[in-house]
Amino acid sequence: MTAVTDADSLSALTTRAQSCAERIRSSEAVLLASHIDADGLTSAAIAATALERADIPFEVVFEKQLDDAALARIAQTTYDTVLFTDFGSGQLDRIAEHENADAFTPVICDHHQPADGSTTYHCNPLLEGIDGASALSGAGVAYLLAQALDGGDRNRDLAALAVVGAVGDMQATDDGLGGVNATIVEEGIEAGVLEERPDLSLFGRQTRPLPQLLQYSSDVHLPGITNDRHGSMRFCDSLPIDLKADGEWLTWVELSADQRKTVVSALVQHALERGVTPDAIEDLVGTTYTLVSEPEGTELRDASEFSTLLNATARYERADVGLAVCLGNRDGALDRAQSLLATHRRNLSSGIEWVQNNGVTRCERLQWFDAGDEIRETIVGIVAGMALGTANIDRDRPIVGFAEKTATESKVSARGTGRLVAQGLDLSTVMGEASRAVGGDGGGHDIAAGATIPSDQRDAFIEYADELVVKQLA
C-alpha cells in the first residue's frame, strides 16, 4: 500500500516529535512508561534504543492501563521527565494535574484519542488529522521520536520494530500498511531491515508445519480444512508433490517457489468447489512483512508472528521478556518468550472454544459474552476478535467480551471489522461513553477498544453501548 498521508500533516507531526526530542535531550534522565501489548512493547524498545544511542539515562516501566494508581506510582519517582509511549493521550487531563503540580514534565508519544486537556510536549497523529487507528501506530510515533532524537539515519533500522507494532495493532489490511506506516516501511526497506511482498496471508508461515498452517486459517475459512486437523492432513496428502523432509511436514517458508504455486492453486480449486466466494479467495494472498535480519523459520522473521510472540509475554505479566527480545536478547529471553507463547496459544484456543460452546447474547446491533474468570482479562479482547466470524458469531455486528478483572471490576473488550468502521462504527467512542456512564472508563480505536467497569453495571453498560452502536450504524 502506498503512502497517502498529507505532506503538511506529516511535517507538522514531525515538528511535534522534534519538540518532544528537544525536551528529552535537555533531561538528565528519563522515565519511559509504556503500554504492555505488542505496540506498546515495540514502542518502548524503539524509544529505549534511541535513548541509549543518544547517551540519555533512562528506566523503563510498564502499565496495563494508565489509571490514577499508575500515575501516582510514576509521580512518586524522582524523574523530572516522563516519556509515555502508546498511551497517555487518553489520560491527558489526569497527566496535566501532575504536570501542574510540578511532579514531572510529561512527553507523550501516542496515537489514541486525546482526552480533554493540554500539555506542552505531545506527539499524536490525531492532532494533525492523521488517523491513529490505521495510518500510524504507537510504535510509529516512537519511531518519529527516535528519528528526531538522532537527526540523521542512524535509527532507521528501528523501522522494523515500528512495523511489528503496527501489524500487532491490526493496522495492516490485505493491501498492507498505509499512511505514515507506509513511509516507515519504505525507510525500513531502504535500511535493509524489511522486505515487503505479496504472499500467502495465513498466520504461521515461518513456524507452522503446512497442515497446521492451513488448519488454523481463520482469516479465510476453507471448508473441510479450517479447524479440521484431519481435513487439512488429507488435503496436503492429496497434492502431487512431496511436502515433507525426513518424514516431517515442511513449513511454508521451506517450500520452493514451485511447491508454493502448487499448494495455492490447489487451495483455490478446493475453495471454489466448496462455494467460497472469489472475494474471500483473494484474501488468501496479502502483503507480508519480513524482518530480513532475523533467522528464517523463527517467529521473529515475520511481523505478524513477532507481534503475537510479544503479546504472549506482556499479557502474562512478563513485559520485561518481550522488551528484552525486541532489544536483541536471543538467548534466555527468547526461550522464555516462546514458552509463554505456547501457553498463550493454549489459552486462546480454550477461550475460543468457551465462546463457541457458550455462545453470545445478541442485542439490536451488538453481540456479547461474559466469560467471568474462564478467560484471562488480558486476552479477552484477542479471543473476542478471533471469535468474530466463527460458527454462530456474526461478522456484521461488533462483539463485546467481559472478563473478571477484580472481585468488583470487569474488563471489557470490543472488536469490530473494517467494513463496520467504514459504515460509521467507532468503538473508542462507544467504550469511552458507555463505560463512563456507568462509573468506569475506557477508550481505544474505532475497530478495537476496551474499558473497565463495575461488575454490577454490565447490563446497563451493554444497553448504553448498544444504543450508541445503533446510532453510529443507522
Secondary structure, DSSP 8 states (H G I E B T S, - for coil): ----S-HHHHHHHHHHHHHHHHHHHT-S-EEEEE-SSHHHHHHHHHHHHHHHHTT--EEEEE-SS--HHHHHHHHTSS-SEEEEES-SGGGHHHHHHHHHTTS-EEEEE--S---S---SEEE-GGGGT--TTTT--HHHHHHHHHHHHHSSSGGGGGHHHHHHHHHHTT--BTTB--THHHHHHHHHHHTTSEEEEEEE-STTTTTSBHHHHHHT--SS--TTTTT-HHHHHHHHHHSSS--EETTEE-BGGGS-HHHHHHHHHHHHHHHHHTT--HHHHHTTEEEEEEETTS-TTSGGGBHHHHHHHHHHHHTTT-HHHHHHHHTT--SHHHHHHHHHHHHHHHHHHHHHHHHHHH--EE-SS-EEEE-TTSS-TTTHHHHHHHHTTSTT--SSS-EEEEEE-SSSEEEEEEE--HHHHHTT--HHHHHHHHHHHTT-EEEE-SSEEEEEEEGGGHHHHHHHHHHHHHHHT-
